[in-house]
Amino acid sequence: MSTDFTSGPKKRIVITGGSGVVGRYVIQKLLSYGHEILNVDQTPLDNPNVHTLKADLTDGAQAFNALSCHFQISEPFLEEMRTPDVVIHLAGIPQPNRIPDNETFRINTLSSYAIIEAACKLGIKKIILASSITVYGVTYAETNISFPHFPITESTPTEPMDVYATSKVCMERVAASFEKRFRAMGKPVDIYCLRIGAVVTPDRHQEVMTSYLERPREWKVHGWSYIDARDLGNVINRCIETDGLGFEVFNVVNDENTLPDGKAQTIDWLRSFCPETEILDEQALRGQMAPISNEKAKRLLGFREEYPWREERRKWVAREIREER
Ligand SMILES: NC(=O)c1ccc[n+]([C@@H]2O[C@H](COP(=O)([O-])OP(=O)(O)OC[C@H]3O[C@@H](n4cnc5c(N)ncnc54)[C@H](O)[C@@H]3O)[C@@H](O)[C@H]2O)c1
Protein backbone atom coordinates (compact mmCIF):
# COMPACT_ATOMS: atom_id res chain seq x y z
CA MET A 1 0.00 0.00 0.00
CA SER A 2 1.43 3.38 -0.92
CA THR A 3 0.66 6.10 1.56
CA ASP A 4 1.75 9.70 1.74
CA PHE A 5 0.50 11.33 4.90
CA THR A 6 2.95 14.19 4.99
CA SER A 7 1.32 17.43 5.95
CA GLY A 8 2.03 21.02 4.96
CA PRO A 9 1.76 24.13 7.14
CA LYS A 10 -0.66 23.79 10.07
CA LYS A 11 -3.97 25.49 9.47
CA ARG A 12 -6.54 27.25 11.61
CA ILE A 13 -9.77 25.36 10.97
CA VAL A 14 -13.41 25.76 11.94
CA ILE A 15 -15.32 22.49 11.70
CA THR A 16 -19.09 22.42 12.05
CA GLY A 17 -20.95 19.36 13.28
CA GLY A 18 -17.75 18.01 14.80
CA SER A 19 -19.62 16.47 17.75
CA GLY A 20 -21.41 14.01 15.47
CA VAL A 21 -20.70 10.41 14.50
CA VAL A 22 -18.34 11.36 11.67
CA GLY A 23 -16.94 14.66 12.93
CA ARG A 24 -15.23 13.30 16.03
CA TYR A 25 -13.04 11.01 13.88
CA VAL A 26 -12.33 13.74 11.36
CA ILE A 27 -11.25 16.02 14.22
CA GLN A 28 -8.94 13.35 15.66
CA LYS A 29 -7.31 12.89 12.26
CA LEU A 30 -6.88 16.62 11.67
CA LEU A 31 -5.41 17.11 15.16
CA SER A 32 -2.92 14.34 14.36
CA TYR A 33 -1.72 16.50 11.44
CA GLY A 34 -1.20 19.38 13.86
CA HIS A 35 -4.06 21.64 12.77
CA GLU A 36 -5.73 24.04 15.20
CA ILE A 37 -9.47 23.41 15.48
CA LEU A 38 -12.65 25.06 16.69
CA ASN A 39 -15.78 22.89 16.69
CA VAL A 40 -19.15 24.57 16.12
CA ASP A 41 -22.12 22.43 17.06
CA GLN A 42 -25.32 22.42 19.05
CA THR A 43 -23.98 19.66 21.29
CA PRO A 44 -20.62 19.39 23.08
CA LEU A 45 -17.72 17.22 21.94
CA ASP A 46 -16.00 14.83 24.36
CA ASN A 47 -12.51 15.89 23.28
CA PRO A 48 -10.64 18.03 25.82
CA ASN A 49 -8.28 19.34 23.10
CA VAL A 50 -11.02 21.09 21.13
CA HIS A 51 -13.34 23.89 22.21
CA THR A 52 -16.95 23.70 21.04
CA LEU A 53 -18.80 26.91 20.30
CA LYS A 54 -22.49 26.20 20.71
CA ALA A 55 -24.42 27.64 17.78
CA ASP A 56 -27.42 27.07 15.57
CA LEU A 57 -25.99 27.47 12.09
CA THR A 58 -29.35 27.88 10.39
CA ASP A 59 -29.12 31.43 11.76
CA GLY A 60 -26.88 33.50 9.48
CA ALA A 61 -25.78 35.83 12.29
CA GLN A 62 -24.60 32.87 14.36
CA ALA A 63 -22.76 31.44 11.35
CA PHE A 64 -20.98 34.78 10.79
CA ASN A 65 -19.96 34.94 14.44
CA ALA A 66 -18.89 31.29 14.54
CA LEU A 67 -16.42 32.03 11.73
CA SER A 68 -15.05 35.14 13.42
CA CYS A 69 -14.37 34.28 17.05
CA HIS A 70 -11.70 32.94 19.42
CA PHE A 71 -10.81 29.25 19.27
CA GLN A 72 -10.66 28.96 23.08
CA ILE A 73 -12.11 30.59 26.18
CA SER A 74 -9.39 32.30 28.23
CA GLU A 75 -9.24 35.02 30.89
CA PRO A 76 -8.35 37.49 29.48
CA PHE A 77 -8.62 36.77 25.74
CA LEU A 78 -4.96 37.18 24.78
CA GLU A 79 -5.09 35.16 21.58
CA GLU A 80 -5.49 37.28 18.45
CA MET A 81 -8.85 36.77 16.71
CA ARG A 82 -7.60 35.73 13.26
CA THR A 83 -9.64 34.72 10.22
CA PRO A 84 -9.66 30.93 9.90
CA ASP A 85 -7.83 29.38 6.94
CA VAL A 86 -10.46 26.72 6.34
CA VAL A 87 -14.06 25.89 7.20
CA ILE A 88 -15.29 22.30 7.08
CA HIS A 89 -19.08 22.08 7.16
CA LEU A 90 -20.39 18.74 8.44
CA ALA A 91 -23.32 20.00 10.55
CA GLY A 92 -26.78 18.96 9.49
CA ILE A 93 -29.30 16.16 9.48
CA PRO A 94 -27.61 13.09 7.96
CA GLN A 95 -30.68 11.10 6.82
CA PRO A 96 -34.28 11.63 5.78
CA ASN A 97 -37.06 10.71 8.22
CA ARG A 98 -35.12 11.37 11.45
CA ILE A 99 -37.15 14.56 11.78
CA PRO A 100 -39.93 15.90 9.54
CA ASP A 101 -38.86 16.37 5.92
CA ASN A 102 -39.38 20.14 5.88
CA GLU A 103 -37.08 20.47 8.91
CA THR A 104 -34.37 18.34 7.26
CA PHE A 105 -34.58 20.59 4.21
CA ARG A 106 -34.62 23.80 6.26
CA ILE A 107 -31.69 22.86 8.48
CA ASN A 108 -29.47 21.45 5.74
CA THR A 109 -30.04 24.17 3.16
CA LEU A 110 -30.07 27.15 5.53
CA SER A 111 -27.01 26.06 7.51
CA SER A 112 -24.97 25.35 4.39
CA TYR A 113 -26.07 28.65 2.79
CA ALA A 114 -25.17 30.55 5.98
CA ILE A 115 -21.73 28.95 6.25
CA ILE A 116 -20.86 29.39 2.57
CA GLU A 117 -22.00 33.02 2.56
CA ALA A 118 -20.26 33.91 5.82
CA ALA A 119 -17.02 32.19 4.81
CA CYS A 120 -16.89 33.89 1.41
CA LYS A 121 -17.72 37.32 2.82
CA LEU A 122 -15.23 36.97 5.69
CA GLY A 123 -12.44 36.08 3.26
CA ILE A 124 -11.96 32.42 4.22
CA LYS A 125 -10.22 30.91 1.21
CA LYS A 126 -11.10 27.21 1.61
CA ILE A 127 -14.57 25.77 2.19
CA ILE A 128 -15.09 22.00 2.42
CA LEU A 129 -18.69 20.78 2.44
CA ALA A 130 -20.19 17.41 3.38
CA SER A 131 -22.36 16.30 0.49
CA SER A 132 -23.28 12.64 0.00
CA ILE A 133 -23.33 9.81 -2.55
CA THR A 134 -27.08 9.74 -1.91
CA VAL A 135 -27.27 12.56 -4.51
CA TYR A 136 -27.04 9.78 -7.14
CA GLY A 137 -30.60 8.95 -6.11
CA VAL A 138 -30.55 5.24 -5.24
CA THR A 139 -30.06 5.21 -1.45
CA TYR A 140 -33.29 6.85 -0.32
CA ALA A 141 -35.49 6.26 -3.38
CA GLU A 142 -39.10 5.21 -2.77
CA THR A 143 -38.56 2.09 -4.88
CA ASN A 144 -35.68 -0.21 -5.72
CA ILE A 145 -34.08 1.71 -8.55
CA SER A 146 -30.85 1.16 -10.49
CA PHE A 147 -27.81 3.35 -10.88
CA PRO A 148 -27.70 4.78 -14.43
CA HIS A 149 -24.28 3.20 -15.11
CA PHE A 150 -21.04 2.02 -13.51
CA PRO A 151 -18.66 3.29 -12.34
CA ILE A 152 -20.41 6.12 -10.53
CA THR A 153 -18.31 9.21 -11.16
CA GLU A 154 -18.81 12.88 -10.37
CA SER A 155 -20.39 13.22 -13.86
CA THR A 156 -23.17 10.76 -13.02
CA PRO A 157 -26.51 12.66 -12.92
CA THR A 158 -27.71 13.86 -9.52
CA GLU A 159 -31.50 13.57 -9.62
CA PRO A 160 -32.61 12.25 -6.22
CA MET A 161 -36.24 12.04 -5.10
CA ASP A 162 -35.71 12.26 -1.32
CA VAL A 163 -35.47 15.42 0.75
CA TYR A 164 -32.06 14.72 2.32
CA ALA A 165 -30.18 14.18 -0.95
CA THR A 166 -32.11 17.06 -2.52
CA SER A 167 -30.86 19.34 0.28
CA LYS A 168 -27.29 18.26 -0.60
CA VAL A 169 -27.86 19.01 -4.31
CA CYS A 170 -29.09 22.48 -3.29
CA MET A 171 -25.95 22.98 -1.17
CA GLU A 172 -23.71 22.02 -4.10
CA ARG A 173 -25.59 24.47 -6.35
CA VAL A 174 -25.24 27.32 -3.83
CA ALA A 175 -21.53 26.50 -3.47
CA ALA A 176 -20.96 26.66 -7.24
CA SER A 177 -22.78 29.98 -7.40
CA PHE A 178 -20.72 31.59 -4.61
CA GLU A 179 -17.45 30.32 -6.08
CA LYS A 180 -18.38 31.81 -9.47
CA ARG A 181 -19.43 35.12 -7.90
CA PHE A 182 -16.28 35.56 -5.79
CA ARG A 183 -14.03 34.55 -8.72
CA ALA A 184 -15.79 37.19 -10.84
CA MET A 185 -15.09 39.75 -8.11
CA GLY A 186 -11.38 38.88 -8.14
CA LYS A 187 -11.57 37.21 -4.72
CA PRO A 188 -11.24 33.52 -5.60
CA VAL A 189 -12.22 30.91 -3.04
CA ASP A 190 -11.87 27.13 -3.20
CA ILE A 191 -15.09 25.26 -2.46
CA TYR A 192 -14.82 21.47 -2.46
CA CYS A 193 -18.02 19.42 -2.08
CA LEU A 194 -17.39 15.90 -0.81
CA ARG A 195 -19.92 13.29 -1.93
CA ILE A 196 -19.24 11.10 1.06
CA GLY A 197 -20.02 7.37 0.87
CA ALA A 198 -21.49 5.39 3.77
CA VAL A 199 -19.17 6.18 6.64
CA VAL A 200 -17.77 3.25 8.63
CA THR A 201 -16.45 4.29 12.04
CA PRO A 202 -13.79 2.22 13.84
CA ASP A 203 -16.15 1.34 16.73
CA ARG A 204 -18.69 -0.23 14.31
CA HIS A 205 -16.26 -1.60 11.71
CA GLN A 206 -16.84 -5.27 12.44
CA GLU A 207 -20.62 -4.92 12.72
CA VAL A 208 -21.02 -2.96 9.48
CA MET A 209 -18.57 -5.01 7.42
CA THR A 210 -20.15 -8.25 8.63
CA SER A 211 -23.50 -7.02 7.41
CA TYR A 212 -21.99 -6.05 4.02
CA LEU A 213 -20.37 -9.45 3.67
CA GLU A 214 -23.30 -11.57 4.84
CA ARG A 215 -25.98 -9.80 2.80
CA PRO A 216 -24.30 -8.26 -0.27
CA ARG A 217 -27.57 -8.19 -2.24
CA GLU A 218 -28.93 -5.54 0.18
CA TRP A 219 -26.10 -3.07 -0.32
CA LYS A 220 -26.70 -1.66 -3.78
CA VAL A 221 -28.02 1.32 -1.75
CA HIS A 222 -24.41 2.04 -0.75
CA GLY A 223 -23.08 1.19 -4.22
CA TRP A 224 -21.06 -1.63 -2.58
CA SER A 225 -18.72 1.17 -1.48
CA TYR A 226 -17.84 2.79 1.88
CA ILE A 227 -15.48 5.30 3.45
CA ASP A 228 -13.60 4.68 6.67
CA ALA A 229 -14.17 7.73 8.92
CA ARG A 230 -10.40 8.11 9.37
CA ASP A 231 -9.84 8.07 5.62
CA LEU A 232 -12.54 10.73 5.33
CA GLY A 233 -10.23 12.72 7.62
CA ASN A 234 -7.38 11.98 5.21
CA VAL A 235 -9.42 13.19 2.19
CA ILE A 236 -10.30 16.35 4.09
CA ASN A 237 -6.64 16.88 4.94
CA ARG A 238 -5.77 16.54 1.24
CA CYS A 239 -8.48 19.16 0.51
CA ILE A 240 -6.85 21.45 3.08
CA GLU A 241 -3.45 20.95 1.44
CA THR A 242 -4.65 21.33 -2.18
CA ASP A 243 -5.24 24.91 -3.29
CA GLY A 244 -6.52 26.59 -6.39
CA LEU A 245 -9.10 24.13 -7.75
CA GLY A 246 -12.06 26.56 -7.43
CA PHE A 247 -15.38 24.72 -7.23
CA GLU A 248 -15.11 20.92 -7.35
CA VAL A 249 -17.11 17.88 -6.29
CA PHE A 250 -15.40 14.65 -5.23
CA ASN A 251 -16.68 11.17 -4.52
CA VAL A 252 -15.23 10.14 -1.17
CA VAL A 253 -14.94 6.36 -0.83
CA ASN A 254 -12.20 3.86 -0.12
CA ASP A 255 -10.66 2.01 -3.03
CA GLU A 256 -12.29 -1.40 -2.89
CA ASN A 257 -15.82 -2.80 -2.96
CA THR A 258 -17.53 -4.28 0.11
CA LEU A 259 -18.21 -7.68 -1.45
CA PRO A 260 -17.35 -11.01 0.18
CA ASP A 261 -14.12 -12.53 -1.09
CA GLY A 262 -15.85 -15.22 -3.21
CA LYS A 263 -17.82 -12.55 -5.11
CA ALA A 264 -15.24 -9.82 -4.93
CA GLN A 265 -14.50 -9.21 -8.64
CA THR A 266 -16.46 -6.02 -9.20
CA ILE A 267 -17.24 -6.50 -12.90
CA ASP A 268 -18.50 -10.07 -12.38
CA TRP A 269 -20.76 -8.99 -9.51
CA LEU A 270 -22.20 -6.01 -11.38
CA ARG A 271 -22.80 -8.04 -14.55
CA SER A 272 -24.66 -10.76 -12.66
CA PHE A 273 -26.52 -8.58 -10.11
CA CYS A 274 -27.26 -5.50 -12.27
CA PRO A 275 -27.37 -6.90 -15.83
CA GLU A 276 -29.55 -3.95 -16.94
CA THR A 277 -26.93 -1.35 -15.92
CA GLU A 278 -24.43 -0.17 -18.51
CA ILE A 279 -20.73 -0.46 -17.69
CA LEU A 280 -18.97 2.61 -19.06
CA ASP A 281 -15.39 1.90 -18.02
CA GLU A 282 -14.25 -1.67 -17.35
CA GLN A 283 -10.72 -0.58 -16.49
CA ALA A 284 -11.98 1.64 -13.64
CA LEU A 285 -13.78 -1.40 -12.17
CA ARG A 286 -10.88 -3.83 -12.49
CA GLY A 287 -10.27 -6.32 -9.71
CA GLN A 288 -12.03 -5.26 -6.53
CA MET A 289 -12.31 -1.54 -7.28
CA ALA A 290 -15.43 0.04 -5.77
CA PRO A 291 -18.37 0.73 -8.12
CA ILE A 292 -18.31 4.33 -6.87
CA SER A 293 -15.09 5.81 -8.21
CA ASN A 294 -12.62 7.80 -6.11
CA GLU A 295 -10.30 8.32 -9.07
CA LYS A 296 -10.86 12.10 -9.11
CA ALA A 297 -9.95 12.51 -5.42
CA LYS A 298 -6.78 10.50 -6.02
CA ARG A 299 -5.84 12.44 -9.14
CA LEU A 300 -6.63 16.02 -8.05
CA LEU A 301 -6.16 15.78 -4.28
CA GLY A 302 -3.52 13.05 -4.06
CA PHE A 303 -5.73 10.97 -1.73
CA ARG A 304 -4.29 7.57 -0.73
CA GLU A 305 -6.33 5.33 1.55
CA GLU A 306 -4.81 4.35 4.89
CA TYR A 307 -7.52 2.01 6.23
CA PRO A 308 -8.60 -0.53 3.55
CA TRP A 309 -11.28 -2.72 5.15
CA ARG A 310 -9.61 -6.02 4.37
CA GLU A 311 -6.59 -4.96 6.45
CA GLU A 312 -8.80 -3.64 9.23
CA ARG A 313 -10.65 -6.98 9.21
CA ARG A 314 -7.38 -8.78 9.95
CA LYS A 315 -7.18 -6.73 13.15
CA TRP A 316 -10.64 -7.63 14.43
CA VAL A 317 -10.29 -11.26 13.43
CA ALA A 318 -7.00 -11.38 15.37
CA ARG A 319 -8.72 -9.71 18.33
CA GLU A 320 -11.52 -12.30 18.29
CA ILE A 321 -9.00 -15.14 18.26
CA ARG A 322 -7.14 -13.59 21.21
CA GLU A 323 -10.39 -13.19 23.17
CA GLU A 324 -11.42 -16.82 22.53
CA ARG A 325 -8.16 -18.10 24.02
N1 LIG B 1 -22.79 9.24 8.39
C1 LIG B 1 -22.69 8.96 7.09
O1 LIG B 1 -22.59 7.79 6.67
C2 LIG B 1 -22.67 10.11 6.10
C3 LIG B 1 -22.56 9.81 4.73
C4 LIG B 1 -22.53 10.85 3.81
C5 LIG B 1 -22.58 12.17 4.25
N2 LIG B 1 -22.71 12.44 5.57
C6 LIG B 1 -22.78 13.84 6.01
O2 LIG B 1 -21.75 14.06 6.96
C7 LIG B 1 -22.20 15.02 7.93
C8 LIG B 1 -22.04 14.44 9.33
O3 LIG B 1 -22.83 13.27 9.43
P1 LIG B 1 -22.96 12.46 10.80
O4 LIG B 1 -23.33 11.08 10.45
O5 LIG B 1 -21.76 12.72 11.64
O6 LIG B 1 -24.23 13.16 11.43
P2 LIG B 1 -24.54 13.45 12.98
O7 LIG B 1 -26.01 13.68 13.09
O8 LIG B 1 -23.93 12.39 13.84
O9 LIG B 1 -23.74 14.80 13.25
C9 LIG B 1 -24.23 16.03 12.76
C10 LIG B 1 -23.87 17.11 13.77
O10 LIG B 1 -24.43 18.34 13.29
C11 LIG B 1 -24.95 19.05 14.41
N3 LIG B 1 -26.00 19.96 13.93
C12 LIG B 1 -27.17 19.62 13.38
N4 LIG B 1 -27.87 20.73 13.10
C13 LIG B 1 -27.12 21.79 13.49
C14 LIG B 1 -27.32 23.20 13.49
N5 LIG B 1 -28.43 23.74 13.01
N6 LIG B 1 -26.33 23.98 13.97
C15 LIG B 1 -25.18 23.44 14.47
N7 LIG B 1 -24.96 22.10 14.50
C16 LIG B 1 -25.91 21.30 14.03
C17 LIG B 1 -25.50 17.98 15.34
O11 LIG B 1 -25.59 18.44 16.67
C18 LIG B 1 -24.48 16.85 15.17
O12 LIG B 1 -23.46 16.88 16.14
C19 LIG B 1 -23.64 15.37 7.57
O13 LIG B 1 -23.63 16.55 6.80
C20 LIG B 1 -24.08 14.20 6.71
O14 LIG B 1 -25.10 14.56 5.82
C21 LIG B 1 -22.74 11.44 6.52
The ligand as a MOL file (V3000), in Angstrom:
LIG
                    3D

  0  0  0     0  0            999 V3000
M  V30 BEGIN CTAB
M  V30 COUNTS 44 48 0 0 0
M  V30 BEGIN ATOM
M  V30 1 N -22.7900 9.2370 8.3870 0
M  V30 2 C -22.6910 8.9630 7.0910 0
M  V30 3 O -22.5930 7.7910 6.6730 0
M  V30 4 C -22.6690 10.1130 6.0990 0
M  V30 5 C -22.5580 9.8080 4.7290 0
M  V30 6 C -22.5260 10.8520 3.8120 0
M  V30 7 C -22.5820 12.1660 4.2460 0
M  V30 8 N -22.7070 12.4360 5.5700 0 CHG=1
M  V30 9 C -22.7790 13.8370 6.0080 0
M  V30 10 O -21.7500 14.0620 6.9610 0
M  V30 11 C -22.1970 15.0160 7.9260 0
M  V30 12 C -22.0400 14.4410 9.3340 0
M  V30 13 O -22.8280 13.2730 9.4300 0
M  V30 14 P -22.9560 12.4590 10.8010 0
M  V30 15 O -23.3330 11.0750 10.4480 0
M  V30 16 O -21.7650 12.7170 11.6420 0 CHG=-1
M  V30 17 O -24.2330 13.1600 11.4340 0
M  V30 18 P -24.5360 13.4500 12.9840 0
M  V30 19 O -26.0050 13.6810 13.0930 0
M  V30 20 O -23.9320 12.3940 13.8360 0
M  V30 21 O -23.7420 14.7950 13.2460 0
M  V30 22 C -24.2320 16.0280 12.7620 0
M  V30 23 C -23.8730 17.1070 13.7720 0
M  V30 24 O -24.4270 18.3380 13.2870 0
M  V30 25 C -24.9520 19.0460 14.4060 0
M  V30 26 N -25.9960 19.9580 13.9330 0
M  V30 27 C -27.1720 19.6250 13.3790 0
M  V30 28 N -27.8700 20.7300 13.1010 0
M  V30 29 C -27.1160 21.7860 13.4940 0
M  V30 30 C -27.3160 23.1980 13.4900 0
M  V30 31 N -28.4260 23.7400 13.0150 0
M  V30 32 N -26.3280 23.9850 13.9710 0
M  V30 33 C -25.1810 23.4390 14.4710 0
M  V30 34 N -24.9570 22.1040 14.4960 0
M  V30 35 C -25.9120 21.3000 14.0260 0
M  V30 36 C -25.4970 17.9790 15.3440 0
M  V30 37 O -25.5860 18.4420 16.6720 0
M  V30 38 C -24.4800 16.8480 15.1660 0
M  V30 39 O -23.4600 16.8800 16.1370 0
M  V30 40 C -23.6370 15.3680 7.5680 0
M  V30 41 O -23.6260 16.5510 6.8020 0
M  V30 42 C -24.0760 14.2000 6.7080 0
M  V30 43 O -25.0990 14.5630 5.8180 0
M  V30 44 C -22.7450 11.4360 6.5180 0
M  V30 END ATOM
M  V30 BEGIN BOND
M  V30 1 1 1 2
M  V30 2 2 2 3
M  V30 3 1 2 4
M  V30 4 1 4 5
M  V30 5 2 4 44
M  V30 6 2 5 6
M  V30 7 1 6 7
M  V30 8 2 7 8
M  V30 9 1 8 9
M  V30 10 1 8 44
M  V30 11 1 9 10
M  V30 12 1 9 42
M  V30 13 1 10 11
M  V30 14 1 11 12
M  V30 15 1 11 40
M  V30 16 1 12 13
M  V30 17 1 13 14
M  V30 18 2 14 15
M  V30 19 1 14 16
M  V30 20 1 14 17
M  V30 21 1 17 18
M  V30 22 2 18 19
M  V30 23 1 18 20
M  V30 24 1 18 21
M  V30 25 1 21 22
M  V30 26 1 22 23
M  V30 27 1 23 24
M  V30 28 1 23 38
M  V30 29 1 24 25
M  V30 30 1 25 26
M  V30 31 1 25 36
M  V30 32 1 26 27
M  V30 33 1 26 35
M  V30 34 2 27 28
M  V30 35 1 28 29
M  V30 36 1 29 30
M  V30 37 2 29 35
M  V30 38 1 30 31
M  V30 39 2 30 32
M  V30 40 1 32 33
M  V30 41 2 33 34
M  V30 42 1 34 35
M  V30 43 1 36 37
M  V30 44 1 36 38
M  V30 45 1 38 39
M  V30 46 1 40 41
M  V30 47 1 40 42
M  V30 48 1 42 43
M  V30 END BOND
M  V30 END CTAB
M  END
